[in-house]
Amino acid sequence: MLKRRTVLQGALAGALVGGCSSGTTPPPKVDPDNPFKAALDKPVEVLTGEEYGGFGAAAYRKKHAAATVTPTVTAKLRDLLLPRFAAGNPPDAVLNTGDGRLELGRLVREGQLSDLRPLLNAPAWDNADVTVKDVVLPGMLDAGRYDGTQRTVNYVATVYGLWYSAALFQRYGWDVPRTWPELLALGTEMKAAGLGPFVYAGAHPYYLLEMVLTLAAKTGGHDVVKRIDNLEDGAWKDESVTRAISAAGDLAKRGLIAPGSAEFDHLTSQKRFLAAKAGLLPCGNWLENEMKPLIPRNFALTMIGVPPLDGSSALARGLHVEATAPYLVPAKAKNEAGGFEYLRAMLSKDVATQVTQEANQLTIVRGAADGLEIGTALRSARDLLSAAGDQVITWYFADWYPEFATAAAEATGQFVAGGLQLSEWTARVQSAADKLKQDKAITKYHRD
């Protein structure tokens, strides 16, 4: 299993890497209330894997009183939609989330998804002086581009980092580590206090690989993971990658990993963390939603970024953020213009704010979570995003080449557990990347 889930969102103040410029683009001269000339008496059908995917319906009906918008929530998107795509009668908009989600690459290859650039260039729902793409956090649209064409808009920004209990830290007088040496020193104190300092889900070693890649990018800059994405020769032999994987291995060598972590699944590792049997846990910011019934009262669940190795790091504030929860408009939708208009409503600040408040998710809409009364977990993730600015770290190979990513993650788990030497880890992962690059049967992707 590569990733249990891809969830996300964020309120980013600064520019994110790879995004559009910070300046705004004048919207085209169209009717700002109906830029796609949608037939407003024509029904709009929305299928979504999450309840919040239907939150745009009320805003749509408020702006277009004659419209009928029908959101349907289902855990079986793939089972319901593949026959409809094949028959040429898909719904007008889809939020592709959950275990039953669609395989987007297949739909792109079959020409089933509309080009969403007209949506991005249209006037924003609640501010006709700017375009839709101007209200989206920079860098968050990249994940939905296929060969330069925008096929999805990934609505949620998942923030990755290390979790801790602020209450536990306060009880012991521990400071939040700002560098890797401080993290090691903290781990020693945690061990002395009877905690397994660092716990992880060994059954899902992608979380270890995620931490290693974040640390490598923080050390060497954005190009480190860009070269990995682009399957460049020797990318996994980069000194920053070597230093990062060595640092992860050092946690084990110093005895700072909770016993049993190599065999834990995600729930076991998270339960031990929430029971204060471990001090730090790597995970995305869906943790709170997933474990809400088990989070102790006054635990003060809080996220920090992976601390940099030293003071010379290229991206000291670097933070791994992944845009997920893709919205799409089928190319053969009966009401394609209505589908565009529905996505425009979802990308309004009011709807995005509602999503944050009611679904506890961070969205890609600028400022939608600013000033909200939210818990320590989501607030810390939001604040990390704001502080990261243009040091947000992204990579795409895990989605582009899932089998390779699984192999790299498994090798990482074996290395941290002591089953591989550093040279063996590097050789194994680089060899797998080289084999992938040479396999002409697999479609290759490129990022700039």
Buried (B, 14 or more C-beta within 10 A) or exposed (E): EBBBBBBBBBBBBBBBBBBBEEEBBEBEEBEBEBBBEBEBEBEBBBBBBBEBBBBBBBBBBEBBEEBBBEBEBBBEBBEBBBEBBEEEEBBBBBBBBBEBBBEBBEBBEEEBBBEBBBBBBBBBBBBBEBBBBBBBBBBBBBBBBBEEEBBBBBBBBBBBBBBBBBBBBEEEEBEBBBBBEEBBBBBEBBBEBEBBBBBBBBBBBBBBBBBBBBBBBBBBBBBBBBBBBBBBEEBBEBEBBBBBBBBBBEBBEBEBBBEEBBEBBBBBBBBBBBEBBBBBBBBBBBBBBBBEEEBEEEBBBBBBBBBBBEEEBBBBBBBBBBBBBBBBBBBBBBBBBBBBBBBBBBBBBBBBBBBBBEBBBBBBBBBBBEEEEBBBBBBBBBBBBBBBBBBBBBBBBBBBBEEBBBBBBBBBBBBBBEEBEEEEBBBBBBEBBBEBBEEEEBEEBEBE
